[in-house]
Amino acid sequence: MRTVLLAFLLACSMPALAAERILVFAAASTTDALQEVGRAFTKEQGTVVEFAFGASSDLARQAVAGAPADVFLSADTAKLDQVEKAGLVQAGTRVELLSNRLVVVVAADSKRKVTSAAELREVKRLALADPAAVPAGLYAKSWLEKAGVWKELEPRVVPALDVRAALSAVEAGRVEAGVVYATDAAQSKRVRVALTVPEADGPRIVYPVAALARGKASAAGRAFVSFLQGASARSIFERHGFVFVPGKARP
């Protein structure tokens, strides 16, 4: 009886072991797919995945400033370059993971037709993720510059915090059109795709990922980056409309 009581008291005095957790910084456009991938990773490996979604530019600044993220999935290479130059990328973990397409969206009930970038001249307000900093906006600006209409359209651009905010502006009717990723447009029933930007006309869109050195669970971060490149994650990403393009990791 005394032994049983002692064991009980010891058990009560020991804190329950908490599941390991990782913090993943990720581009806003990956929200729906990556949350599903996170659940699959937790089910398989037991590690809880917490996400911070937003503009890659903001997330890169936070990482460099000291935020303890374990993984960074950026919507372009430049933002991950910033983090890597700060010495925060774990060697050998950086890899190109996904690609996407740009589309022009209008409200679902809009009668507007858009068959080319030139026809956006008729739009009074055009929503983009901030073209001065956010990857989706930078990609859109690149396309419009190539089409020769950026200078004319720039005064009408309504910059948004990130690509999801640009989509929301179209959904709410605050602007006549927006340029977002195809994957974001696919998540909304309140917009329709008026134009899919041909791959030959648009910029190459790349989402690189890497495990970071300042996180609190570096090994689990590496494991998550590996999981992102596997068959389970690929199936989820492709179902959400992403193009899966894992490349060779950097040394």
HELIX and SHEET records of a PDB file:
HELIX    1   1 ARG A    2  SER A   13  1                                  12    
HELIX    2   2 ALA A   28  THR A   30  5                                   3    
HELIX    3   3 THR A   31  GLN A   45  1                                  15    
HELIX    4   4 SER A   56  ALA A   65  1                                  10    
HELIX    5   5 THR A   77  LYS A   85  1                                   9    
HELIX    6   6 ALA A  117  GLU A  122  5                                   6    
HELIX    7   7 PRO A  135  LYS A  146  1                                  12    
HELIX    8   8 TRP A  150  LEU A  153  1                                   4    
HELIX    9   9 GLU A  154  ARG A  156  5                                   3    
HELIX   10  10 VAL A  163  GLU A  171  1                                   9    
HELIX   11  11 ALA A  182  ALA A  186  1                                   5    
HELIX   12  12 SER A  218  LEU A  228  1                                  11    
HELIX   13  13 ALA A  231  ARG A  239  1                                   9    
SHEET    1   A 6 VAL A  48  GLY A  54  0                                        
SHEET    2   A 6 ARG A  21  ALA A  27  1                                        
SHEET    3   A 6 VAL A  71  LEU A  73  1                                        
SHEET    4   A 6 TYR A 207  ALA A 211 -1                                        
SHEET    5   A 6 VAL A  95  SER A  99 -1                                        
SHEET    6   A 6 VAL A 243  PHE A 244 -1                                        
SHEET    1   B 5 VAL A 157  ALA A 160  0                                        
SHEET    2   B 5 LEU A 126  ALA A 129  1                                        
SHEET    3   B 5 ALA A 177  TYR A 181  1                                        
SHEET    4   B 5 LEU A 102  ALA A 107 -1                                        
SHEET    5   B 5 VAL A 191  THR A 196 -1                                        
END                                                                             
